[in-house]
Amino acid sequence: MSAQLTFRDVTLGYDRHPAVHHLSGEVAPGALVAVVGPNGAGKSTLFRGIVGILKPLAGVIGLGDLNTRDIAYLPQTADIDRSFPISVYDFVGTGLWRRRGIFGGLGKAEQARITEALAAVGLSGFENRPIGTLSGGQMQRMLFARVLLQDARVIVLDEPFNAIDAKTTADLIALVRRWHDEKRTVLAALHDMELVRVNFPETLLLARSKVAWGKTADVLTQDNLLAARHMCEAFDDSAAPCADTPSQAA
């Protein structure tokens, strides 16, 4: 089976300053992959390269037969302008833009899909709420609803469970498992090592460059986590270590 994503000696960065160095490896179709590492390890940078926001400084990210419509991207909530005057319903509806265009209009079928996506993430009744009034957990549910509408073959989630409550995390993990069961390819940047161990069969441990990549149990060893911390500290003394205990949700 050919790879869904291929990284061939990829270097990514900003203003010619590399943040991810010489990454090589493959993601198989239908894989469920956690990307972990200390703060500053390059996880978000890697994801921006996958979805085409960043072009590699060197090397190649191979997408096989994918195009941009086949990849759904959930950014960190910090990247969302919560002050933008848009309702939850309209924001989720933007998940249809790639297939229908910005001015494609919403027929009854599309309106039904938005309603179903909101129900799937537990946001029925929130349709007319401005997005700026949502809590952190409600915001993540809304972002997941938009991803649902995109019906993508590859789903890229950047810190999807950061600073949300345990109930929201459990509900959204169930959606991730549903996507995996549907043979979609899912990559998620995560900090909670226990969450990764329980739910993600494959892990990439990143610290500006690849520390280890493979079966989660083989990757998340104390030696590898310590190596990742030291590698990132060589670039940034303030980099936080990978936590080896479950995070406490706010």
PyMOL commands that set and color helices and strands:
alter all, ss='L'
color gray80, all
select helices_A, chain A and resi 43-50+68-70+77-79+88-100+108-120+131-133+136-150+166-181+193-199+216-219+222-233
alter helices_A, ss='H'
color red, helices_A
select strands_A, chain A and resi 5-14+17-27+32-36+58-62+71-74+154-158+185-189+202-206+210-215
alter strands_A, ss='S'
color yellow, strands_A
deselect
rebuild
show_as cartoon
